[in-house]
Amino acid sequence: MSRMLESGTPLAAYYAQTQPRTGEVLARRSLGTLDAVTIGRYAMTIGATDPKHYDPAHARSAGYADVVAPPNMLAAIVEWGLGTPEARLQPDGTPHDGDMPLGDGDLGLRVMGAGEEMELVNPVVAGTEVVLETTLEAVTPKQTRAGSCVFVTTINTFMSAEGAVLNRNRRTVVLRNPLQES
């Protein structure tokens, strides 16, 4: 184990459980078929007024098979279903069964977003069945001025049901030990 993590702490336990899984596909699931109405609503919500996002004829004249999603749409939709009821969320607001490996909720780790990078590979058009595959890329302990932490990076690969990569999103969170009560 890294010398940066104090033995016996929740963070050290998390690191010991999670680091060996580096490179593992954590989840692969169908998000369903993206429809033109959802694309159009999302585009209007974020102020993307280009008609290719809501007008099929305009999209076809621009070379697309149907309306095309704004580039960040796949990464922006965290939950494609109804969502997790508030009573089943962890204290930090994340679902217990999310794609980011945050460890056993009993560890009480503090979680904070640490960045996201998007690689836009292919346009996403209405009628595309989207599959999401999440891979654990890195689990890295670091020592900061505020103490020990672990940076966890996953890669979310959004692809069509046929396997064409649409987007790759690298997400990083930082985990810290629970606050000590005084």
N, C-alpha and C positions, 0 to 999 in steps of 0.2 A: 504494500500500500504506500501511497505517497507520504513522505515525511511532512507535507504541508497540512495534513489533516490529523487532528488530535484523536488518538485512539479512544474508542468507547463512545464517541459522539454520534448523534443521529446522522450527521453528514458523512462521517467515516463509514457507518453501516450502509448508507445509501451508495456510496462510491464502491464499496466492496461488492454489493449486489449488482450494480448496474454496469460498471466499467467492463466486465468480461463479455457483456452483450454487444459491445461496439462492433458495428458492421452488420448486425442482425436486422432483418426485416421485422419490424414490430407489429405492423398491421397492413392488411391489404383488403380494401372493401370498395364495393360499388357505391358511388354517390347518387346514382340514378342518371336519368337522361335530362340534360339541360334544355329547357324549352325557350322559345322566343319571348314569351311574356316575362319570364324571370329575367332574361337578359335585358329586355327593354326597361323593366322596372328598376333593375340595378343601375343601368346607365343613367336613367333620369335622376335617381337618388343621389348619385355622385356628380351630377352636372355634366356627364359625357353626352353632349347633344348631337354628335355626328349621326346622321340618319342610318348609317350602316349598323347601328346598335338596335334599331327598332323598326326599320323599314326594309322588308325582304327584297323588294325590287331594287332599292338603292344598294343593298348589300350584294345582290347578284351582279349588278352593273359594275361593282368594284372587284368582282372576281371571287366572291364567297358563295358557298352553296345556300346559305341562309344568313340571318342576322348574326353578327359576330360579337362576342362578349368583350367588354373592356378588358385590357390586359391584366389588371389586378383582381378580376372577379373571383377566380378560383381560390386565390389565397385569402381573400376577404371573407369568404363564406366559411366560417369556422365549423358550423353545425348545419347540415343540410336538412335534417329532420325537424321535428317540432322543438328540439332543444331539451336540455336537462332541467327538470324542475329545480327551483332554487333550494328546496329542502335537501336535495341530493348533491349539491355542489360542495366542494371543499371550502374551507375558510377563505382561501385566496380567489374563489370564484371559478375554479377549474373543475371539470367533471372528473369523478374518480376513474372513469374508464376512457380518458382521453388518449390521443396518440403520442403525447409527450410523456416519457417515463419519469414521473415525479416521485416515485417511491411509494411506499406504504403510507397512507394518510396518518397513521399513528406516529410516524417519525416527526411530524409537526414542522417540516422544513419550510422556510420562507422562500417564496418563488417570486422572481421578477424577470420580466422580459429583458433580453439583452441584444435584440436585433433580429432582423430578417432581411435576406437577400432574395430577390426573385430573378429567375432566368426564364424569359419568355421564349419558348421554342417554336410552337405552332399556334395559329389562331384557333379559337374555340368557337364553333358555330352551333346554332340551335340544332337539336337532334343528336348531339354527341352524347353518348353514354360515357360518363366520366368515372374513372377508377382512381383511387388514391392509394399509393403505397408509401408507408412511412418507414424510414431506415434510421437507425441510431448511428450517427456519424462519429461523434466524439463525446467523451466524458473526461473533462480536464480539470484537475484541481489547481487552484491558484491561491496565492497569499496576497491579500490586498491590505490597504491601510485599515480597513474595517474588520479584518480578520480573514479566516479561511472561507473559501467558497468553492463550488464546483460549477463549471460551465458545461451545459448539456446541449449538444447540437443534433438536431434531426434534419433529415432531408425528406420533404414531402414531394413525391413525384406524382403529378397529375397526368393521367394518360387516357387515351380512348380505350374502349373495350378491345379494340384490335391491337393495342400495344403502342400506338404512336404517342410519344411524349409531347405533352402540351405545355406544361410549366414544371419547373423545379424550384422549390422554395426551401431555403436553408433557414431554419429557425433556431435561435439560441435563447436559452433561459439560464439564469444564474440562481443557484440554490445556496442557502445559508442555514446554519443551525437555528433552531428556535430561539427566540429571545429568552434570556435568563430572567426569571422573576427575582426581584430583590426584596 
